[in-house]
């Protein structure tokens, strides 16, 4: 007989791929701070991914992983430094026609790199366990069977407006067999089948009863269940866009070949046989994305049994001829076709959300999907954490869709252009209008390099992005005070020097994702008495009962738990001491990690951070950075009213605010 239990939780995450794991990881930080929060993550499969699938990590994603305390991912990955373009010459023979850097030099501390999704997921699972102190863990295999959202209760902070029924699966139900081959492959979850066929794999056979069902009452649900998202379909949210007919095969092999650039990223266009993208990977592996001759009629269903590993490699051989291609090991293969679509809405009543492939699908060749998926929940996680802990008003959650949907649309537009340029036949000469011009292909590649690095994201103005003081923002920034910082983009990291001992550090490394806003006080020439007067007035404001710190920080939190003030002066460490900065606002008692200098260091030279940010080294500026690292506001040291107005627009006044107290032990311990 089927047993049914009933439970309650704050957040239920459905799907434990990259989007779901990032959601769980960002929320784990809030669970650490408030162990009464109940965050659950469930997946219908009995195991995580072990081989294959996504592997490309953008510089921006790597910056975020560093801010989550997961630098091991970069350390284990294979850096991609170069891209080579191969095109047919007049005789039809493929030749290298160009070579340029894979990541735009100087755009980030990190290069684009690759590491397979299985290892990335492993690191996430460990980090979630550690940060949540064992309170958050993926529960498998659990299949959601129904979801209902009571929108009338959406604005009640105590309500549990969502009801989800989960079914506990038997092991054999949750482990779809590898599709027909000994080699691990992705054909069992490929886009060549329909969502209904996928659903059917997990349906109970006629007459069989479920062992256990659980009715979960949740405050929030995040559907991170991939491109065929059951959550999206059940909530009645639609994907808008189109499906291409090109079919691509993918193999991960250790190659044996005379092709000269097999250990570098290559885009190869042959005269007649299609295209190949080569991605060098960790552990001597190389991934080949290979254009197949088969087409999917109007993007429809395709018989996946025709795609064998040998057939896929043979297609690569034809494209790469006269170079030979064999392999000593094959780890994984798959075949797929591309849908370029974005969901029309990202939530129902800002209670049930979708994220990742559940709201955007596109070609994997530009290495965007896993990154875009993780960045969705990187964006949503802190906002949900702030609302759940009653630090912010629920209106903050509206900015998830308003920030992430335009980004997804831009991604689809890029992918539309890029994948057609990559799949098309090369033009024979300038008069061949039906072919793809290789100059246009190179231009698209180079022009979009910034976009594909993930660092070009520029969120529109809103309550949390203060650009002109219009379009929903209560304040206008003063861009002239930080000429090279764009409000709405992520703060690019520059080297600074920790005042206490002279260690060269990256400013980006100080932005550990713990849900706190960073107020960066570029204090300018603090050794000049007139400038120190300005700094002291700013500090007096922060310590006053009227400041946003005193008003919005709850009494049971440390004083820097919601707003951490970091001071970066432009003096040498000999001109001024840490203790010269006003305590406790800027130099909290016995906290030696709050004051930094933009000065010469013994081992790493001078960071020239003021110059890089375009900030006046005498007068300085204030730069407000969101918990996810995006610049929210640039203002002057006197503009305390602007800071007040910015935070008042979305922060919640706690029942018992901290007030103007300055007790001795008031700093959190960042990881
Ligand atoms: P998924 O990774 O699809 O995860 C969804 C999870 O939800 C799965 O664990 C699944 O078991 C679970 N699930 C599904 N339905 C349910 C349900 N009803 N109930 C419970 N659980 C459910 N992206 C890149 O950034 N870089 C790359 O280099 C790259 N290469 C790729 C190569 C290939 C061959 C493919 C196929 C994709 C590639 N991608 C790449 C895309 C990338 O894999 C996806 O964009 C990414 O995995 C999306 O993450 P997600 O968490 O949204 O969804």
Boltz pocket constraint, residues with backbone or C-beta under 6 A from the ligand:
constraints:
  - pocket:
      binder: B
      contacts: [[A, 14], [A, 15], [A, 16], [A, 17], [A, 18], [A, 19], [A, 20], [A, 42], [A, 43], [A, 44], [A, 45], [A, 47], [A, 53], [A, 54], [A, 55], [A, 56], [A, 57], [A, 142], [A, 143], [A, 144], [A, 186], [A, 224], [A, 225], [A, 226], [A, 227], [A, 229], [A, 230], [A, 231], [A, 250], [A, 334], [A, 336], [A, 355], [A, 356], [A, 357], [A, 358], [A, 364], [A, 365], [A, 366], [A, 367], [A, 368], [A, 369], [A, 370], [A, 371], [A, 372], [A, 373]]
      max_distance: 6.0
